[in-house]
């Protein structure tokens, strides 16, 4: 996650809409000009978010891309009357559109500051390193005026209708946002005029688009990215990919992603087994995982796994081959072993991002040590060791998060609990892998007019020009 944060600055897994970046851009400019304090900014943000959701509810097609704005479902449930939309912003608890004090700004706060559209001073929104263009401020003028006063929104309205997430024509914010995401000014990229994070975001976007150009048959942006960056020879043969050192960094991240996913899937399976068992002891969990793994040695099992490199030492999609015939726990263990084997073939930047900044519990280096230790022992025995490692890591994480309450009690935040040798879980654990933010980056780039949603022609003429991409 640290590497992803570094390689996709200004975008998170929950920043779905370009429109919100320009909303907060305009709000920061207004708050700065008016000298609004933290409390006033909080009120303005919440009311403006409700206004945007109400506009989306009125004008956007629920089936169209990119969908409806944040909070529309809550507003539909609360059903405020015409002219009283902002009541759900001023309310708290079950009567509010969002239980978070800052609403959806909490999702866009860090990315907006990174992008340079907003600065935060003692909690108050202020102008960032990229001042809001006058045309963008003017675009939000009607919404901000409505949010600042006690009245409601005047719907329908031409001025407010332009703020919908699915515009019929380009709105004034799309060009400036496209320039920010592509790190360009007046149609050209001058590296000296942009921060390292800006240059990295641009580089990742260029790598992403080039990956789909090279793999037009891919089903998703992430699939195309993996095919070009993580596997095969394109990363060293294609001029754009080979000329960008972040390609090598991304290769390590994408390959490590499989190991992370295997641990998450394995842990979720263990938690679900605990939930479905009346008394889940350590020995029970040992029996559970042993029943799903072969009695052959780890060395014998590894001999049957796909090769991780070809004759030219380029990575092969061994993990993808295993996942096409997913066998649950068995596949998870195989993926972990492949990750450990990758340590022997990766080099330089790729190896550093694959391993991470420092050794941690359960990382590929950890598995490599187990692979050596258990080489002539059974896979089932290795599985039992993995159970012990997961239980120990769960306890370490829980103890790091322990909270001491004022009444003398403690709160222990953990999905899994142990009492007198028996384990129990209150709820299940998600088995999905962490996000690489590539899909979110691509979707925002589509919204600002740099990319298209069509795999056969993924980049717009404007995107090709600003990102300096081959045709």
Secondary structure, 3 states (H helix, E strand, C coil): CHHHHHHCCCCCCCCCCHHHHHHHHHHHHHHHHHCCCHHHHHHHHHHHHHHHHHHHHHHCCCCCCCCCCCCHHHHHHHCCCCCCCCHHHHCCHHHCCCCCCCCCHHHHHHHHHHHCCEEEECCEEEECCCCCCHHHHHHCHHHHHHHHCCCCCCCCCHHHHCCCCCCCCCCHHHHHHHHHHHCCECCECCHHHCCHHHHHHHHHHHHHHHHHHHCCCCCCHHHHHHHHHHCCCHHHHCHHHHCCHHHHHHHHHHHHHHHHHHHHHHHHHHHHHHHCCCCEEHHHHHHHHHCCCCCCEHHHHHHCCCCCECCCCCECCHHHHHHHCCCCHHHHHHHHHHHHHHCCCCCHHHHHHHHCCCCCCCCHHHHHHHHHHCCCCEHHHHHHHHHHHHHHHHHHHHHHCCEECCCCCEECCCCEEEECCEEEECCCCCCCCCCCCHHHHHHHHHHCCCECCCHHHCECHHHHHHCCCCC
